[in-house]
Amino acid sequence: MFQSLINRTVLTGLSLALSLASVSLGQVESSRMPLTAQAAPDGALKPWRESKVATSESGLVTKILVKLGDKVELGQSLAELDCDSVRIQLNMAEIQAESAGRINTAKAEVDFHQEKLVKLEELAARNHAFPSELEKARADLRMAQGRLESELQERRIYGKQVEKLKQQLHDRTIYAPIQGVVVELYRELGEYVAPNSPQVVRIADVSKLKASFFLMDEEVKQIAGRTNVKVSLPSGQLASALVDYLAPVADGESGLLELRVLIDNPVGENIGSRCSLVIDDLGPVAVNPHPSVVNK
């Protein structure tokens, strides 16, 4: 049994050596990263960006306007929360903001006291009015003007409340922040969206796909300074990939450098789950305007 364990250890070490030696064949195919590392395996194709669409509002989901697999555009409505109470508040605020009765009354009072003051000033000029009457008329006019200004200010406040409630009503509809495909629904119809769990929908943009590779120093030297590299797709075709990021320092556990690439996928097709980085021929890559695939 002890001898069998030794044999297995030797075979495991030999398998690891053969796996690392496969780099010389020209493609980085399997992950070299430790299983404990929080990094994607080499070549795993993922959407280049995702969004867990959330809402700042809380309430019951009354409408779900998309389903899994639906393609959505930027700004498209995805779901709605209950908004009856907000609509009632908005209607009340609009009525108050449009109400002109109290303002008209305040304006009439200002006009009345203004005319009264003018008449008293004419009488005072002919010594037919007491100074106290003149001062009282001026004070009455100032108070009427203050009441008018207060009514106008209150109307402006109602106007701001209308704007706030309209924004709140808008926010109770969840809109797509990016274009892409619906890949997950976090809420069902009638479920409650709480402040501590505001996500409703997850969208993945697959117009581009990203992949990461973990390279040795010798491989990095071959792609240094390049903006494009070749990757091999599961179909066997070669694609041009844009170099998005090359790590300036090596991973502390493996000693490898991460290379991230972006692959155009304008029609959003499923081109596979994994690709391989081609490092044996890094000459110029012809780029097609649609799926960036070139003959191998």
Buried (B, 14 or more C-beta within 10 A) or exposed (E): EEEEEEEEEEEEEEEEEEEEEEBEEBBBBEBBBEEEBEBBBBBBBBBBBBBEBBBEBBBEBBEBBBEEEBEBEEEBEBBBBBBEEBEEBBEBBBEBBEBEEBBEEBBEBBEEBBEBBEEBEEBBEEEEBEEEEBEBBBEBBEEBBEBBEEBBEBBEEBBEBBEEBBEBBEBBBBBBBBBBBBBEBBBEEEEEBEEEEBBBBBBBBBBBBBBBBBBBEEBBEEBEEEEBBBBBBBEEBBBBBBBBEBBEEBBEEBEBBBBBBBBBBEEBEEBEEBBBBBBEEEEEBEEEEEBBBEEE
